[in-house]
């Protein structure tokens, strides 16, 4: 890989769109093989490769929006720098962690692909459980999930539950949970036990192109959900 010295360059003419339009500040992205990272604030885009080569572009170029993709272009010592952020779920090729957007960077003849944004943004909100370990919800039950900041809660089938969740670079885990103490029919209670057991054993999650959420337990069991109706 060629070395690009650290340099701050003037962006092509234009005014950057507000950062809130496409993610919380700062926006971060990364990729593998070769390893690279990117950081974007209101003031600058900083791109760095694993060997330490770095380019900082300031001010941020005007974004061009087309077909769900945002593109930023600048000139770096006579070479084109192009950052493209596509609003489509991206799965990290090493960790399997899903991210909200796909990111590509080109610098001259070199191209880099990866993922960006915060994985927590994919979880945030309310979900209707559609399957507990592959089985649809039993009659007279409405299991649900809700993620907010570091908290997870919902209807386990009969009882309300609550707990915490934690995201790392490797996956998702759910902390110790509490629940109310109501009793329901045996099939509902059995489903509730299964759902809480899967949550407690969760090690990761995936989001399909259609928006369906799947939580994965270490032993292969799954919990599937769709976005709750507004």
C-alpha positions in Angstrom: 0.0 0.0 0.0 1.3 3.4 -0.8 2.0 5.9 1.9 -0.1 9.1 2.0 1.4 11.7 4.3 -0.9 13.5 6.8 -2.2 16.5 5.1 -5.1 19.0 5.5 -6.6 20.0 2.2 -9.2 22.4 1.1 -12.5 20.8 0.1 -14.2 21.4 -3.1 -16.5 24.3 -3.0 -19.7 23.9 -1.1 -21.3 23.9 2.3 -21.6 20.7 4.3 -25.0 19.4 5.3 -25.8 19.2 9.0 -24.3 16.1 10.6 -27.6 15.3 12.2 -29.0 14.6 8.8 -27.1 11.2 8.7 -26.0 10.3 12.2 -24.7 11.4 15.6 -21.5 13.3 15.8 -18.9 12.0 15.2 -19.7 9.6 12.5 -17.3 6.6 12.4 -16.6 3.9 9.9 -14.1 1.2 9.5 -13.1 -1.7 7.1 -11.0 -4.8 6.9 -8.4 -6.2 4.5 -6.9 -3.7 4.3 -7.8 -2.2 7.7 -8.9 1.5 7.7 -10.9 3.9 9.8 -12.8 7.2 9.1 -14.1 9.9 11.4 -16.4 12.6 10.3 -17.4 15.7 12.3 -19.0 19.0 11.3 -15.5 20.3 10.7 -13.5 17.6 9.0 -13.3 14.1 7.5 -10.2 12.1 8.7 -9.3 8.9 6.9 -6.5 6.6 8.2 -5.1 3.3 7.1 -3.5 0.7 9.4 0.0 1.6 8.4 -0.6 5.1 9.8 -1.2 7.0 6.6 -3.7 9.8 7.2 -5.7 12.4 5.2 -7.7 15.1 6.8 -10.2 17.0 4.7 -11.4 20.4 6.0 -13.9 21.9 5.6 -16.2 19.0 4.9 -17.3 19.0 1.2 -20.8 19.5 0.1 -22.7 16.2 0.0 -24.4 14.9 -3.1 -27.5 12.7 -2.3 -28.7 10.2 -4.9 -30.6 6.8 -4.6 -30.1 6.6 -0.8 -26.4 7.3 -1.0 -24.4 10.4 0.2 -21.2 11.2 -1.6 -18.5 13.6 -0.5 -15.6 14.6 -3.0 -12.4 16.4 -2.4 -9.0 16.9 -4.1 -6.0 15.5 -2.1 -2.7 16.7 -3.7 -4.1 16.2 -7.2 -5.9 12.9 -6.4 -9.6 12.4 -6.0 -11.0 11.5 -2.6 -14.5 10.1 -2.6 -16.5 9.1 0.4 -19.8 7.3 -0.2 -22.3 6.4 2.5 -25.1 4.2 1.5 -28.2 3.8 3.7 -28.2 0.0 3.7 -27.4 -2.4 6.6 -23.7 -3.5 6.5 -22.2 -6.5 8.3 -18.6 -6.3 9.4 -16.7 -9.1 7.7 -14.7 -10.0 10.8 -17.0 -9.6 13.8 -20.3 -10.2 12.1 -21.6 -7.0 13.8 -24.3 -5.2 11.8 -24.0 -1.4 11.2 -26.6 1.1 9.8 -24.7 2.1 6.6 -22.3 0.8 4.0 -19.2 3.0 3.5 -16.7 3.2 0.6 -13.7 5.4 0.2 -11.5 5.9 -2.9 -8.3 7.8 -2.8 -6.7 7.9 -6.2 -6.5 4.4 -7.5 -7.0 2.8 -4.0 -10.5 1.6 -2.9 -11.7 0.7 0.6 -15.1 -0.8 1.7 -16.6 -1.1 5.1 -19.3 -0.2 7.5 -20.3 2.8 9.5 -22.6 4.4 12.1 -23.6 3.0 15.5 -25.0 -0.6 15.7 -27.2 0.6 18.6 -29.2 2.7 16.1 -30.4 -0.6 14.5 -31.8 -1.9 17.8 -33.4 1.4 19.1 -37.1 1.4 19.3 -40.0 -1.1 19.8 -40.2 -4.5 18.2 -43.0 -7.1 17.9 -41.7 -10.7 18.3 -42.6 -12.9 15.4 -40.9 -16.1 16.4 -39.4 -17.7 19.5 -36.7 -20.2 18.4 -38.5 -20.5 15.1 -42.0 -20.9 16.4 -44.7 -18.2 16.0 -46.2 -16.7 19.1 -48.8 -18.9 20.8 -52.4 -17.7 21.0 -53.3 -15.1 23.5 -49.7 -13.7 23.7 -48.1 -10.6 22.3 -44.4 -10.9 23.0 -42.4 -7.7 22.4 -39.0 -6.0 22.8 -37.9 -2.4 23.2 -34.4 -1.0 23.2 -33.6 2.4 24.6 -30.1 3.6 25.4 -28.7 0.7 27.4 -32.0 -0.7 28.5 -34.1 -3.5 27.1 -37.7 -4.2 28.1 -40.9 -5.6 26.8 -43.6 -8.3 27.2 -42.1 -11.7 27.6 -45.5 -13.3 26.7 -47.3 -13.0 30.0 -45.1 -10.7 32.2 -43.3 -7.5 31.6 -39.6 -7.7 31.8 -36.7 -5.3 32.0 -32.9 -5.4 32.0 -29.8 -3.9 30.4 -28.0 -4.7 27.2 -24.4 -4.1 26.2 -22.8 -3.8 22.7 -19.1 -4.5 22.1 -17.1 -4.8 19.0 -17.8 -8.5 19.0 -21.5 -8.7 19.8 -24.6 -8.1 22.0 -25.2 -9.3 25.5 -28.2 -8.9 27.8 -27.6 -8.4 31.5 -29.6 -9.7 34.5 -33.3 -9.2 34.0 -36.3 -8.7 36.2 -40.0 -9.4 35.5 -43.5 -9.1 37.0 -45.0 -12.2 38.6 -48.3 -12.9 36.8 -49.4 -16.4 35.8 -50.9 -17.3 32.4 -51.9 -20.4 30.6 -49.2 -23.1 30.3 -48.3 -22.6 26.6 -47.8 -18.8 27.2 -45.6 -19.5 30.3 -43.5 -22.0 28.4 -43.0 -19.5 25.6 -42.1 -16.8 28.1 -39.4 -19.0 29.7 -38.0 -19.8 26.3 -37.9 -16.1 25.3 -36.2 -15.0 28.5 -33.7 -17.8 28.2 -32.8 -16.8 24.7 -32.4 -13.2 25.7 -30.1 -14.1 28.6 -28.0 -16.2 26.3 -27.8 -13.7 23.4 -24.4 -13.1 21.9 -25.2 -11.2 18.8 -27.9 -9.9 16.4 -28.6 -9.4 12.7 -30.8 -7.1 10.7 -32.0 -8.3 7.3 -32.5 -6.0 4.3 -36.3 -6.0 5.0 -35.6 -4.7 8.5 -36.3 -8.0 10.4 -34.3 -8.3 13.6 -32.8 -11.7 14.8 -31.2 -12.2 18.2 -28.8 -15.1 18.3 -28.1 -17.1 21.4 -24.8 -18.9 21.9 -26.5 -22.3 21.5 -28.0 -21.5 18.2 -31.5 -20.5 19.4 -33.0 -17.3 17.9 -35.6 -14.6 18.6 -37.1 -12.9 15.6 -38.9 -9.5 15.6 -40.2 -6.8 13.3 -40.6 -3.1 13.9 -43.7 -2.4 15.9 -46.5 -0.5 14.1 -46.3 3.2 14.9 
